[in-house]
Amino acid sequence: MSFALTDLIKEQGYQCLILFGAGVAFMIVWQLCSLAVNTLKIQKWMRIPLEIVFWIITTFMVSEFLYYGTYGSFAIHTIVAFAAGVFLWKKCFYGIISQYQEKRMQGEGESHGEEKQKPPV
């Protein structure tokens, strides 16, 4: 018994790979924007325009991935692949940048003359 990959299976695998990359790229941009907003201490009223710009950029980016991979058509396997890319980033790599962000925020608190709270004796 021989197993041969049909052209349809090869094409769908390629589409899944492209949209998986789109999910990972989406999460990278989202987390970097979040890091920039928190690092630069942007005021709340400025976050709304930045949020709109972020969604415009990611919409363009994901639509380019979608057009490149599937010529703009949606299918269940491409949506699942995109969600898998998002899930992989959240599960495996999200902690790397968030730990950096927490250390940076803690370091800033100490550098402004604030003392660490001592544990109760």
N, C-alpha and C positions, 0 to 999 in steps of 0.2 A: 504494500500500500504506500503510495507516494503522496506527499502533501505539497501542493503547489499554491503559492500565493497568487490570487487573481489580481488583476489591475485595480479592481475596486477596493480590495483590502489594502493594497499598497497605498492607494490614494487616501483612504481614510486614516491610515496610520500616519501618513505625512501631515494631514490636516490636524490630527490630534496632537502631534508634536509641535506644530506651529502655534496652536491655541493654548497648549500647555505653557509654552514660552510666553505667550501673551499674559497669562495669569500670573506668572512669576514676575514679569516686567511691571504689571499693574501694581503688585504688592511692593516692589522695590520703590517705585515712584511714590506710592502712598506713604510708605514708611520714611522715606527721605524728606518728603514734604512735612510730615509730622515732626520729624527731628529738627528741621529748619525752623518751624514755627516755635517749638519749645526752646530751642537754643537761642534764637534771636529775641525771645521774649516779646513777640508781636502782640499788640493789644487786641482785645476781643472784637472791636469794631472793624479791624483790618482783616480778621480771619474770614469774614464772609466773602469779600472780593477774591481773596486767595483761594478759598474753597471753590469758587466758581471757575477760576483759572485752572485749578487742578483738574476739575471734572471735564473742562473743555480739552485740556491736553490729553488726559487719559482716554477720552472718547475718541479723539483723533487717532491716538496710538493703537487702541484696540481695534478700531475700524480698519486701520492699515494692516494689522495682523490678520484680521478676518478676511479682508479682500485678497491678501497675498496667499493665504492658505486655502480658502474655499470660494473665492470670487464673490464674497459678500453674503453667501447663503448660510442660514442657521440650520444646524442639525443637532440631534440629541448628543451625539458623540463629541461634537465640538464644544458644546456647552459643558459637558462633563469634563472634558480635557481642560477647559479654562478653569473650572472650579477645582480640579485636581492641582493645577499649578498654584492657585491661591492657597489651597490647603497645605501643599508641600512647603511653601514659603512660611506660612504661619507656624507650622509644626516644627520645621527644622532650622530656619534661619532668623525668624522674628526675634528670638531672644538675644541674638548677637548685637543687633543695633539697639534694642531696648535696654540691654545691660549697659552699653556705652552711654546711652542717654541718662540712665539713672546715676551712674558714676559721675558724669559731668554735672548733673544737677546737685548732687551731694557735695562735690568739690567746690561749686560756686557758693554754697551755703557756708562752708567752712572758710572760704577765702574772704568773706565779708565781715569777719570778726565774730561770727556767731559761734558759740561754744556748742560742743556736742553734749547732749544730755547724758548725764551719768546714771548708770543703773542704780535703783534704790538698794541701800545696804541692809 
